Amino acid sequence: MENLLLISHGSYARATLESCEMIVGPLANVRAIEFKQTMNQDDLLAEIAKTATEFSAMPTILVDFKGGTPSNTALRFQKAHPEVKIYTGLSFSVLLGLATGLSFAEAFKESAETSGLLGDQPAAPKQKENNQKENTTTAGALNIRIDERLIHGQVATMWTNRLQLTRLMVVDDQIVKSPIQKTALKTACPANVHLSILTAKGAAKRINEGKYRQQRVLLLVKNPGVLRQLLDYGVDLPAINVGNMSTKDDSKQVAKSVAVTKQDISDFEYLAQHGLKLYHQMVPTEPAADFMPMLQK
């Protein structure tokens, strides 16, 4: 079995490795990395680089799913190490197949062939008549989320579906100058959703000119300072979802997935003083919580 590095959201990769080792014994050439909510993509990239040095040769990387932060960060690592192969679809059955000598193609094929319903299939329940369709629309075409990971699994799947998005807009003056980061964002963006990567000034100009009036847009930024710029450029901002800001040396934790610096607090207060509503909601299934009181903790 070749050198293998497993990466997932949370402890899934590590737990999958431990479960597999219960059956086949220790796998000396396999490592697992957890991507935690307190980490950003740079933190994860550093962890991948560090773990890769534990192998005698560069490992093949197996991540949980396409479009998430583990896969996006693995692609960044591959830019510096083009010999590294990356696969998605980490699962116990795939890892077990690899550990017992199958190739990746054979392991994925076997996993698909052995997955499915066991036993007799129960009869489908009768549908009630006149079922009302859940209303998932939101007011306005522009939605805003602060998320240091930008386009990742939750955004590419859960938020895109819930908000019925037609466009993701990443606003970041530095990313505009980085071909590698722009490529990673394009790879992570869902195929049926348009993508814009703009400076704050460029985004403000397009929004104010009504370029996206007929579209459903999620505007993504890494920090509130970018939104402060947009506000100063005259953009009429809707409510702001503070989703994810990673822990830094000079930050304090105000929510499980949000840590803020003194500058962040100043920017948040500026936005609130200008009448903007800020709330914290990691995923659509969680209730939205008023964000500003969290800063007082």
N, C-alpha and C positions, 0 to 999 in steps of 0.2 A: 504494500500500500504506500502511495506517495505521501510526501509531507502535506499536511492538510491543516488549514486554519479556518475555524468556524466562527462566524460573527452573527450576532442577532440582537434584536431589541430585548433588553432585560436579560434574564438568566436562561433563556431558552437554549442557546448554544451549549452552555456549560452543562445544563441538565440533560440535554440530548447525548452529549459525550459520556456523562456518568452512567446513564441508562444503558448505552451501548456497551460500555466496559463491563457492566454486570453480566453480560452474555458472552462476550468474546475475550474478556480479560483486558489488561492495560494496553492502551494504544499510545506508544511512546512518541510517535511522530505526528500526533494530532494535538492541537491546542484550541482553546475556546476563548473568545472575548465577549464580554457583556457591554452593550451600549446602554448607558444609564441616562435617566432624564436630566441629571445634573451635568452631563457632558455635552460639548458641542462637536462639530465635525473635526475641528483641528485637534481636540483632545483625543478623539477616536483614531485619527490618522497617526498621531504620535504613539498610541498604544499598538496599532498594527505594525508600525515600523519597529518598535521595541520587541514585540513578540516574534517578528520575522527573523530577528537575529538569533533566536533560540534554535533555529533549524540549521542543518548542515547545508541546505540549499533552499532557495526561495520556495515557499509553499504555494499550493493551489488554494484558492479562497472559496469557501462555500458560505453564502449569506442566506438569510431567511426569505427575503422576497425582493423583487425588482422595484426600484423607485424609493426604497427606504434609505435612511441615513447610512446603515451599514453598507448597502450596495453602492451608494453614491461615493462614500469615502473610499471603498475598495477600488473604485474606478480612478480616483485621484492617486491612490498608491500605485496603481498599474501604470500611470503616466510616467512615473519615475522608474518603474521596473516592468518594462513591456513584456518580459518573459513570463510574468505571472498570469495564470488563467483564473477567471472568476466564474463561478456557477451560482445560480439562485435555486431556491427550493429546498433549503435545509429541512430535513425531517429525520426521524428515527429510522424509518425503513430505508431511506437513501444511505444514511451513514452506515447502517448495518450491512447493506449490500457492498459498500466500498470496503468495509472492514473485513469482509469475507472474500475479497479478491475480485469483485466485479469492477468493470470500468464505469465511468460516470454515465455513459449512454445506457449500459446494461442496468445499472442501479436505478436510474430514473424509470426505465421501462418496466423493471420488475416491481417497483413501487406502485406504478400506475396499474399494473395488472393484478396486484394483490390488494388494492384498496377498494373499498365499497361496502355495501350493506351485508352484514352477516345474518344468517337465519332467514325466516320468512318475512316478507315485507308486509307491514300492517296496512290495512285498507286506509286510503286517504279520507280524512274527515270531510263531510259535506260542507260546502261553503254556504255561509249565510247570505240570503238575498239582500240586495240594497246596501252592500257594504260601502261605507264612506271611505274615500281615498284620503290618506294622510296628507296634510298640507305641509310641504317642506319649503315653501317659498319664503323669501325674506324681503323686507321693504328696501327698495332701491337696487341699483345695478352694481354699486361699488361696495365691497366688503373689505375690511382691513384686519390683518393679523400680524402681531409681532411674534416672530418665531426665528430664532437664530439658525435653525436647521433649514429654513426656507422651504424648498420643495422636498418632502420626504413622505414616508408611507401614509401618515395621517392626513396630510394635505392632499396627496395624489389620489387617495381613495375616499376616506370618510368625508372630508370637507368639500371636496370636488363634487361628490354625489349629493350631499345635503344641500349645498348652495346652488346646485345645478349650474356649475360654472362653465363659461365658454372661454375664459382667458385667465391665466395667472400672470401677474405683473410683479416682478422682482425689482425693487428700487434700492440701488446700492451704488454709490459712486466708484467704489473700488472694483467690484465685480465686473462692471462694464469694461474695465481695462484688462481683465484676466481671461484669455481664451480657454484656459483649462477649466476654470470655474463655470464659464458660460456653457461649455460642452457638457459638464456634469449636470447642470440644470436642465439643459435640453433633453438629456437622456432620461432624467427623472420625471419630466413633464408627461402627463397622460397623452396618448396619441390623438385623442379627439378634442384636446384643449389647446388653444393658442397660447403662446408665451411671449412676453415682452420683458426685456432686461434693460432698465433705464437708469439714468442719473435722476436725482431728485428734481433738478431743474427741467429735464426733459419730460419726466412723468407729469409734473405740474402743468407744463405747456399743453401736453396732449389731453389731459383730463379737462383743463379749463376750456379747451377748444371743442370739447364734446366728442372726441374721437371714439369713445367707447360707450356712447349713450345707449346704443341698442344691444349692448353685451352685458353679461353677468361676470364681473371681474372680482378676483380676490387679490388685493394688493398686499405683498409680503415684504416686511422689512426686518432687520435684525435688532433694531433698538428704537426707542422713542425719539431720539434725536433726528432721525430721518423724517418722522412725521411732523416734528416741529418745523423743519425746513419746508415741507409741503404746505403747512399752515401759513407760514410767512410768505410763501409764493402765491397765496390766495386760493388754495384748494379748499373746497367745502367738504370737510371730512365727516364721515358717519361715525357711529360707535366703533370703538377700537377693542379688539380681542387681544389681550396680552396672554399669549399661549406658552411660549418657552423662551427663557433667557438663562443661559448656563452660569454656573458658579465661577467666580473669578477671585483673585487674591484680595481685592478691595471691595467685595460685594457682600450683601447680606441676603439670606434666604427669606422670602416673603410668602412663597407658596411652594409646593412640591417641585414644580418645574420652572420656577421663576426666582432668580437672584438679581438684585439691583445694586448699582453703584450710586455714589452721591450725584454724579452727573445724570444718571438715569432718573433719579428721584426729582431732580430739578426739571428735567424735560417733561416728566409725567405731570408735575404740578403746573407747568406752563400750559400743557394741553388742557388740563382740567379747568384752569382759570379762564380759558377761552371757551368754556362751555361744552367741551367734548366729554362724552360718556366713555369710561374705560371699564372693561369687565374682564374677568379671567375665566376661560373655558378651554380646557386642554383638548377635549374631543366633543363632538356634537351630542353624545349621549349623556354628558355631564351637565348639571345645571350651571347656568352662568352666575358668577359671583361678582359683586361690586369690587372693583380692584383698588380704588384709592384708600379705603380703610386698611387694606393689607400693608400699606407702606408705613402705617403708624405702629405696627407690631414691634 
